[in-house]
Amino acid sequence: MAQVAKVVTIIGSSPESFAKAAEAAVQEAAKTLRGITGADVLSMSAEVEGDRITQYRTTVNIAFAIERS
């Protein structure tokens, strides 16, 4: 039987790193989605104050299995 997945786009943020921002996106998605099978980081950006990055952001596509009854 063919597998089918759905994809949602989530923006995660972290004051620590891009990796932590991506992890935050997956963890937040996992609160309401079951069966997450993958995450694809589409873009990264940062908020800067003065000469320092204060917030890292990642836009992440989260793939999850579609459940059928």
SENU-58933 format. One line per field, with one value per residue (C-alpha): residue number from 0; residue in one letter; chain; x, y, z. Coordinates in Angstrom, 2 decimals. Each point is the difference from the previous one (the first is absolute). Layout:
<rs>
n <- (NUM ...)
res <- (A ...)
chain <- (A ...)
x <- (X ...)
y <- (Y ...)
z <- (Z ...)
</rs>
This chain:
<rs>
n <- (0 1 2 3 4 5 6 7 8 9 10 11 12 13 14 15 16 17 18 19 20 21 22 23 24 25 26 27 28 29 30 31 32 33 34 35 36 37 38 39 40 41 42 43 44 45 46 47 48 49 50 51 52 53 54 55 56 57 58 59 60 61 62 63 64 65 66 67 68)
res <- (M A Q V A K V V T I I G S S P E S F A K A A E A A V Q E A A K T L R G I T G A D V L S M S A E V E G D R I T Q Y R T T V N I A F A I E R S)
chain <- (A A A A A A A A A A A A A A A A A A A A A A A A A A A A A A A A A A A A A A A A A A A A A A A A A A A A A A A A A A A A A A A A A A A A A)
x <- (0.00 1.32 0.98 -1.36 1.32 -1.12 2.36 -0.44 2.33 1.11 2.30 2.16 2.15 2.74 2.44 2.71 0.41 -1.62 0.06 -1.89 -2.51 -0.65 -0.31 -2.53 -2.08 -0.08 -0.77 -2.85 -1.44 0.19 -2.41 -2.86 1.22 0.55 2.26 2.56 2.30 2.30 0.97 1.47 1.54 -1.07 1.67 1.86 -0.01 1.08 -1.05 2.93 0.32 3.17 2.72 -1.53 -2.52 -2.79 -2.38 0.58 -2.95 -0.57 -2.88 -0.56 -2.25 -1.24 -1.19 -2.35 -2.00 -3.68 -2.11 -3.00 -2.79)
y <- (0.00 3.48 2.30 3.55 2.87 3.52 2.97 3.09 2.98 1.13 2.85 -0.78 2.41 -0.20 2.42 -2.70 -1.31 -0.91 -3.68 0.82 2.05 -2.97 -2.29 2.40 -0.13 -3.82 -0.16 2.48 -1.87 -3.27 1.43 -0.21 -2.33 -3.74 -2.05 2.66 -1.60 2.85 3.63 2.13 3.37 2.39 3.18 1.58 3.59 1.91 3.03 2.29 2.66 2.06 -2.39 -3.20 -2.57 -0.03 -2.50 -2.78 -1.03 -2.96 -0.68 -3.75 -2.31 -2.79 -3.22 -2.40 -3.08 0.36 -2.22 -1.65 -1.81)
z <- (0.00 -0.85 2.82 0.07 2.11 0.70 0.44 2.17 0.25 3.47 1.05 3.02 1.96 2.61 1.61 -0.25 -3.57 -3.30 1.04 3.20 -2.02 -2.31 3.02 1.56 -3.19 0.05 3.73 -0.35 -2.98 1.96 2.58 -2.50 -2.78 0.22 -2.23 -0.97 -2.55 -1.02 0.18 -2.78 0.88 -2.76 1.20 2.88 1.21 3.07 2.00 0.78 2.67 -0.07 -1.15 1.42 -1.14 2.55 -1.62 -2.53 -2.19 -2.29 -2.35 0.02 -2.01 2.29 -1.68 1.76 -0.90 -0.79 2.25 -1.53 1.77)
</rs>
